[in-house]
Amino acid sequence: MLKKPTFSLVVIGALLLLVLAAGACAPAATPEPTTVPPTDVPPPTATPMPDQSEYIAAVEGNMHNTYDLGHGPNTWCTRCHSPQNWDPEAFQGPPPNCFTCKFAHEEEMRVAEGNPFVPEEEWVGVPCETCHHVDENGIVTPGIAWLNPITMDYVEVNTSTELCEKCHVTTTGNAFGSAVSHKVTLGGSAHLNYGGFIGEVPPPSYCADCHDPHTLAPPQCVDCHEGVTTSDTHMMGYNAIMLDKLTCMACHDASGLDVGPPPDDEGGKWVTQETTVGRSGPVTEFVLSHSIVYEVACDRCHFVDNVHGLPVLTADGEVPEPPADD
């Protein structure tokens, strides 16, 4: 009597297992997609323009951008003085009308046929773009390059000296009749201080080591020789008196230039200068020497019968012994 219910239970259990197995094999229900709300993207922040006003003011105020009738504002000299005004077909012409310029001995400006002057309102000078790439916003990009005034394309340069020598070059004797002598050579009889008088200070390798490329101002002697102005032994003890009468280069020049009062500043400090003789006679002009010597010879100026009436001294600055009586 018990076998019949047991069999029924087994059948029911088997059916339940089949139902469970079928449910386990059925595919899972697809979940509803989640909607992500859009995120507001902030507008990009504008990159601030670099402030280059200090450099621009320095360049616009230096001697490269000074319009001066006495310094050749003509279409020939502009090859360097204002390259964007340069006329490659300009020529010097025969003397006496060699340049359009205001000479010191002439009241009126001389106008030459081959190189007329550039009006001041058209004068470009040597702006930032002469030595740097400038982008469409007027911002100077890093690095240096030279703007070719003929092609108006940039020519890459490796050093600041190579850039300076695009104009500061000596071309005497060339075949185009455009000779100039504007090159300044580093080295040679260069400043002996850079031989070790001030510790490990290296010698100047490039023009920009001494000259600020924007103001063009060079360092002064006292920037390194700080104790000279207060020394009791410098200038044989006449330091306090002589510093008001002489520039450092008047004594420490190694190039052999003349030394004397400045031609255009009566009563000013003595400077290195050079006298040249042209068609209008001798002209004495200040010349900046780049050749410096540590030890000086006082008898360079203090010689017998010197035109300035200076006392006679030996090279060491001593009063010479009077000649012996015969």
Rosetta blueprint (number, residue, H / E / L):
1 M L
2 L L
3 K H
4 K H
5 P H
6 T H
7 F H
8 S H
9 L H
10 V H
11 V H
12 I H
13 G H
14 A H
15 L H
16 L H
17 L H
18 L H
19 V H
20 L H
21 A H
22 A H
23 G H
24 A H
25 C H
26 A L
27 P L
28 A L
29 A L
30 T L
31 P L
32 E L
33 P L
34 T L
35 T L
36 V L
37 P L
38 P L
39 T L
40 D L
41 V L
42 P L
43 P L
44 P L
45 T L
46 A L
47 T L
48 P L
49 M L
50 P L
51 D L
52 Q L
53 S H
54 E H
55 Y H
56 I H
57 A H
58 A H
59 V H
60 E H
61 G H
62 N L
63 M H
64 H H
65 N H
66 T L
67 Y L
68 D L
69 L H
70 G H
71 H H
72 G L
73 P L
74 N E
75 T L
76 W L
77 C L
78 T H
79 R H
80 C H
81 H H
82 S L
83 P H
84 Q H
85 N H
86 W L
87 D L
88 P L
89 E L
90 A L
91 F L
92 Q L
93 G L
94 P L
95 P L
96 P L
97 N L
98 C L
99 F L
100 T L
101 C E
102 K L
103 F L
104 A L
105 H L
106 E L
107 E L
108 E L
109 M L
110 R E
111 V L
112 A L
113 E L
114 G L
115 N L
116 P L
117 F E
118 V L
119 P L
120 E H
121 E H
122 E H
123 W L
124 V L
125 G L
126 V L
127 P L
128 C H
129 E H
130 T H
131 C L
132 H L
133 H L
134 V E
135 D L
136 E L
137 N L
138 G L
139 I L
140 V E
141 T L
142 P L
143 G L
144 I L
145 A E
146 W E
147 L E
148 N L
149 P L
150 I L
151 T L
152 M L
153 D L
154 Y E
155 V E
156 E E
157 V L
158 N L
159 T L
160 S H
161 T H
162 E H
163 L H
164 C H
165 E L
166 K L
167 C L
168 H L
169 V L
170 T E
171 T L
172 T L
173 G L
174 N L
175 A L
176 F L
177 G L
178 S L
179 A L
180 V L
181 S E
182 H L
183 K L
184 V L
185 T L
186 L L
187 G L
188 G L
189 S L
190 A L
191 H L
192 L H
193 N H
194 Y H
195 G H
196 G L
197 F L
198 I L
199 G L
200 E L
201 V L
202 P L
203 P L
204 P L
205 S L
206 Y L
207 C H
208 A H
209 D H
210 C L
211 H L
212 D L
213 P L
214 H L
215 T L
216 L L
217 A L
218 P L
219 P L
220 Q L
221 C H
222 V H
223 D H
224 C L
225 H L
226 E L
227 G L
228 V H
229 T H
230 T H
231 S L
232 D L
233 T L
234 H H
235 M H
236 M H
237 G H
238 Y L
239 N H
240 A H
241 I H
242 M H
243 L L
244 D L
245 K L
246 L E
247 T L
248 C H
249 M H
250 A H
251 C H
252 H H
253 D E
254 A L
255 S L
256 G L
257 L L
258 D E
259 V E
260 G E
261 P L
262 P L
263 P L
264 D L
265 D L
266 E L
267 G L
268 G L
269 K L
270 W E
271 V E
272 T E
273 Q E
274 E E
275 T E
276 T E
277 V E
278 G E
279 R L
280 S L
281 G E
282 P E
283 V E
284 T E
285 E E
286 F E
287 V L
288 L L
289 S L
290 H L
291 S L
292 I E
293 V L
294 Y L
295 E L
296 V L
297 A L
298 C H
299 D H
300 R H
301 C L
302 H L
303 F L
304 V L
305 D L
306 N L
307 V L
308 H L
309 G L
310 L L
311 P L
312 V L
313 L L
314 T L
315 A L
316 D L
317 G L
318 E L
319 V L
320 P L
321 E L
322 P L
323 P L
324 A L
325 D L
326 D L
